[in-house]
Amino acid sequence: MSIWTQIERLLLTLALILALGSPPVASAQSYVVKKSPSQFYSIGLGANIVIVPGIADPLLIEVRVVSLLETHPEFVSGKTVLELSAGCGLLSLVAAKFGARRVVAVDARPKALDCINRNAQELGLESQIETRLTPSQASADAYSAVKDGEKFDVVLLGASYQLDLTSEKPDTPLIHRTPDFSVIRGLAAHLKPGGRAILHYGDIFHHLLLVKYAESIGHSVRNHRPKTISKSELISIFNLYMARLLQSQNIISDNYWFTEADNLGSVSLKNGFSPFYPKRSKIRFQGVILVEGTIPDTP
């Protein structure tokens, strides 16, 4: 990575810190769904890409995952790559630019695939990238658009579970419903021996849960956990626990929901921080999980 790219990275991170008031953490704020067409400048691509209405802004993916691929382009160069829940396709585009032999980008939304195809054509990468629509009836399986027996050198996931702050009464507090456990379970069937999965889980609960699950079924895992429990996570956790508590007491009320107005703040986790590239920025790769080594057979 050139010194100028590193400077651009630093400026982008500083801009994100100023915008959010703290180092980048996973929150509903960080994944703003666009309501009108816009452009996003990717330092990794060195170009603008279009974000169509209904597709989330990939800023955290750029800061955390794209910067990892910039640091280690050999992860994708000459490889076959699968991106799950691809959204605008930023990771697929970056993988293609960094020399991936073949990229398959999968999403359940036709508008996402249209966005990827448009960006690939604008960047001259359309010959390397294939888009596939996840069948809606098979949405519980992350690999439902992948053919039986089809394997890849690399599996990428950038847009994962995020906690939802848009509803004051979150019956379910999650948006971007990537089917977490099927992502890990499907690696045995769809990742080549010696392959690598690069997954981004930006909220600490799902991040640590998926690390534990991957390790429990025999995967070799390195991870750079988020260092902050964000405001949106705290609100969702409070509301979930409160709902169970009120139910146990047979209390029915609409007056107890925690919202942003309660100003819960965020919690910094200062101990046990485990970056997998300790010589690099402690912010840059937060939320990234690397599943490497021998891929076990999974029932």
C-alpha positions in Angstrom: 0.0 0.0 0.0 1.5 3.3 -1.0 2.1 6.2 1.4 -0.6 8.2 -0.3 -3.1 5.5 0.0 -2.3 5.2 3.7 -2.8 8.9 4.1 -6.1 8.7 2.3 -7.1 5.8 4.6 -6.2 7.9 7.6 -8.2 10.9 6.4 -11.2 8.6 5.7 -11.0 7.1 9.2 -10.7 10.6 10.7 -13.7 11.8 8.7 -15.7 8.8 10.0 -14.7 9.5 13.6 -15.8 13.1 13.3 -19.1 12.1 11.7 -19.9 9.5 14.4 -18.2 11.1 17.3 -16.1 8.0 18.1 -14.0 5.4 16.3 -16.0 3.4 13.8 -18.4 1.0 15.4 -21.2 -1.1 14.1 -24.5 0.6 14.4 -27.6 1.4 12.4 -26.0 4.8 11.7 -23.1 3.2 10.0 -25.3 1.3 7.4 -27.5 4.1 6.1 -29.8 2.8 3.4 -29.8 5.2 0.5 -33.1 6.8 -0.5 -31.9 8.3 -3.7 -29.0 7.4 -6.1 -25.6 8.5 -4.8 -21.9 8.0 -5.4 -19.4 6.5 -3.0 -15.7 7.0 -3.6 -13.7 3.9 -2.8 -10.0 4.4 -2.1 -9.5 0.7 -2.7 -11.0 1.0 -6.2 -9.6 4.5 -6.8 -13.0 5.4 -8.3 -16.6 6.3 -7.5 -19.3 3.6 -7.5 -23.1 4.1 -7.6 -25.3 3.3 -4.6 -28.8 2.8 -5.8 -31.9 3.5 -3.6 -32.4 0.8 -1.0 -28.8 -0.3 -0.8 -26.7 0.4 2.3 -23.7 2.8 2.3 -20.5 0.6 2.4 -18.3 3.0 4.4 -17.4 0.6 7.2 -16.7 -2.1 4.7 -14.3 0.2 2.9 -12.6 1.2 6.1 -12.3 -2.3 7.6 -12.5 -5.0 4.9 -11.2 -3.2 1.7 -8.2 -2.0 3.7 -7.5 -5.6 4.7 -7.6 -6.6 1.0 -5.3 -3.7 0.1 -2.9 -4.9 2.7 -3.0 -8.4 1.5 -4.1 -8.5 -2.2 -2.7 -12.0 -2.4 -5.8 -13.1 -0.5 -7.8 -12.7 -3.8 -5.3 -12.3 -6.6 -5.7 -15.2 -9.0 -8.4 -16.7 -6.9 -12.1 -17.7 -7.3 -14.2 -15.5 -5.0 -17.8 -15.6 -3.6 -19.3 -12.6 -2.0 -22.5 -13.2 0.1 -25.1 -10.5 0.6 -23.1 -8.4 -1.8 -25.2 -5.2 -1.6 -23.5 -2.6 -3.9 -20.7 -5.2 -4.6 -17.8 -3.2 -3.3 -15.9 -6.3 -2.1 -16.5 -8.1 -5.4 -15.3 -5.1 -7.4 -12.2 -4.7 -5.2 -11.5 -8.5 -5.5 -11.8 -8.2 -9.3 -9.5 -5.1 -9.4 -6.9 -6.9 -7.3 -6.7 -9.8 -9.8 -9.4 -12.3 -8.8 -9.8 -14.9 -11.6 -13.5 -15.1 -11.1 -16.0 -13.5 -8.8 -19.6 -14.5 -8.0 -21.7 -11.9 -6.2 -24.9 -13.1 -4.5 -27.8 -11.1 -3.1 -31.5 -11.5 -2.5 -32.4 -8.1 -4.0 -32.6 -7.6 -7.8 -31.7 -3.9 -7.3 -28.4 -4.9 -5.6 -27.5 -7.1 -8.6 -28.4 -4.2 -11.0 -26.1 -2.0 -8.9 -23.2 -4.4 -9.0 -23.5 -5.0 -12.8 -23.7 -1.2 -13.4 -20.6 -0.6 -11.3 -18.7 -3.5 -12.9 -19.4 -2.2 -16.3 -18.4 1.3 -15.5 -15.1 0.0 -14.1 -14.5 -2.5 -16.9 -14.7 -5.4 -14.6 -17.8 -7.1 -16.0 -16.0 -10.0 -17.5 -14.7 -11.1 -14.1 -17.9 -10.7 -12.1 -21.1 -12.9 -12.2 -24.1 -11.9 -10.3 -26.7 -14.3 -8.9 -30.1 -13.8 -7.2 -30.7 -15.7 -4.0 -34.1 -17.4 -4.3 -36.4 -15.7 -1.8 -37.9 -19.1 -0.6 -34.3 -20.2 0.3 -33.3 -17.0 2.2 -32.4 -19.1 5.3 -29.4 -20.6 3.4 -26.6 -18.1 2.6 -25.4 -20.4 -0.2 -28.8 -21.1 -1.9 -27.6 -19.4 -5.2 -24.4 -21.5 -5.2 -24.4 -24.7 -7.3 -24.1 -28.1 -5.7 -20.4 -29.0 -5.5 -19.3 -25.4 -6.5 -16.3 -24.3 -4.4 -14.3 -21.1 -4.1 -10.9 -20.1 -2.8 -12.3 -17.1 -0.9 -15.7 -16.3 0.6 -16.4 -12.7 1.5 -19.1 -11.2 3.6 -19.2 -7.4 4.3 -22.8 -6.5 5.2 -23.8 -8.7 8.2 -26.2 -8.5 11.1 -26.5 -5.0 12.5 -28.7 -3.8 15.3 -31.7 -1.7 14.3 -32.3 1.7 15.9 -35.0 2.8 13.5 -37.9 1.3 15.4 -38.8 2.4 18.9 -40.4 -0.9 19.6 -38.1 -3.5 18.0 -39.9 -6.8 18.0 -36.7 -8.1 16.4 -33.7 -5.8 16.7 -31.9 -6.8 13.6 -31.5 -5.5 10.1 -29.4 -6.8 7.2 -30.5 -10.3 8.0 -27.5 -12.3 6.7 -28.1 -15.9 7.8 -25.2 -16.1 10.2 -24.9 -19.8 11.1 -25.5 -21.0 7.5 -22.5 -18.8 6.4 -20.2 -20.8 8.7 -21.9 -24.2 8.1 -21.7 -23.8 4.4 -17.9 -23.3 4.3 -17.3 -27.0 4.5 -19.2 -27.5 1.2 -18.2 -24.4 -0.7 -14.7 -23.4 0.4 -11.8 -25.2 -1.3 -9.1 -26.9 0.9 -6.7 -24.2 2.0 -9.3 -21.5 1.3 -10.1 -18.5 3.4 -13.3 -16.8 4.5 -13.2 -13.1 5.3 -16.3 -12.1 7.2 -17.3 -8.8 8.8 -19.5 -8.9 11.8 -19.4 -5.4 13.2 -21.5 -5.7 16.3 -19.7 -7.5 19.1 -22.4 -10.0 20.1 -22.7 -11.6 16.7 -19.0 -11.3 16.1 -18.0 -13.3 19.2 -20.9 -15.7 18.7 -19.8 -16.6 15.2 -16.2 -16.9 16.3 -17.1 -19.4 19.0 -19.4 -21.3 16.6 -16.7 -21.5 13.9 -14.2 -22.8 16.4 -16.6 -25.2 17.9 -17.0 -27.1 14.6 -13.3 -27.2 14.0 -12.4 -24.1 12.0 -9.2 -22.2 12.5 -10.1 -18.6 13.2 -8.4 -15.3 13.7 -10.5 -12.3 14.5 -10.2 -8.6 15.3 -13.1 -8.0 17.6 -15.0 -4.7 17.8 -13.8 -2.7 20.8 -17.0 -0.9 21.5 -20.6 -1.8 22.4 -22.5 0.8 20.4 -25.5 2.9 21.5 -27.7 1.0 19.2 -26.6 -2.4 20.6 -27.2 -1.2 24.2 -30.7 0.1 23.3 -31.6 -3.2 21.6 -30.2 -5.3 24.5 -32.0 -3.2 27.0 -35.3 -3.5 25.1 -35.0 -7.3 24.7 -34.2 -7.8 28.3 -37.0 -5.4 29.4 -39.5 -7.2 27.2 -38.8 -10.5 28.9 -38.8 -8.9 32.3 -42.2 -7.2 31.8 -43.6 -10.4 30.3 -42.6 -12.3 33.4 -44.5 -9.8 35.6 -47.6 -9.7 33.2 -47.0 -6.0 32.6 -48.3 -4.7 29.3 -47.2 -1.1 28.6 -46.0 1.1 25.7 -44.1 3.4 28.1 -41.0 1.5 28.8 -39.1 1.3 25.5 -35.6 2.7 25.4 -34.8 5.0 22.6 -31.9 7.4 21.5 -33.5 10.0 23.8 -32.4 8.0 26.8 -28.8 8.8 25.8 -27.3 5.4 26.9 -24.0 6.2 25.2 -21.6 3.4 24.3 -19.3 1.1 26.2 -15.6 0.9 25.4 -14.0 -2.6 25.9 -10.5 -1.8 27.0 -9.4 -5.3 27.9 -8.9 -8.5 25.9 -8.6 -6.6 22.6 -7.3 -9.0 20.0 -6.2 -7.5 16.6 -4.9 -10.2 14.3 -2.4 -7.7 12.7 -1.1 -6.0 15.8 1.3 -3.7 13.9 -1.6 -2.2 12.0 -4.2 0.4 13.1 -6.4 -0.8 16.0 -9.4 0.7 14.2 -8.8 -0.5 10.6 -9.8 -4.2 10.8 -12.3 -4.1 13.6 -15.1 -6.7 13.2 -13.2 -8.8 10.7 -13.1 -12.6 11.1 -10.7 -14.8 9.1 -11.6 -18.5 8.9 -8.5 -20.2 7.6 -6.7 -23.6 7.5 -8.3 -27.0 7.0 -12.0 -26.9 6.5 -13.7 -29.6 8.5 -16.6 -31.8 7.3 -19.7 -30.3 8.9 -23.0 -32.3 9.4 
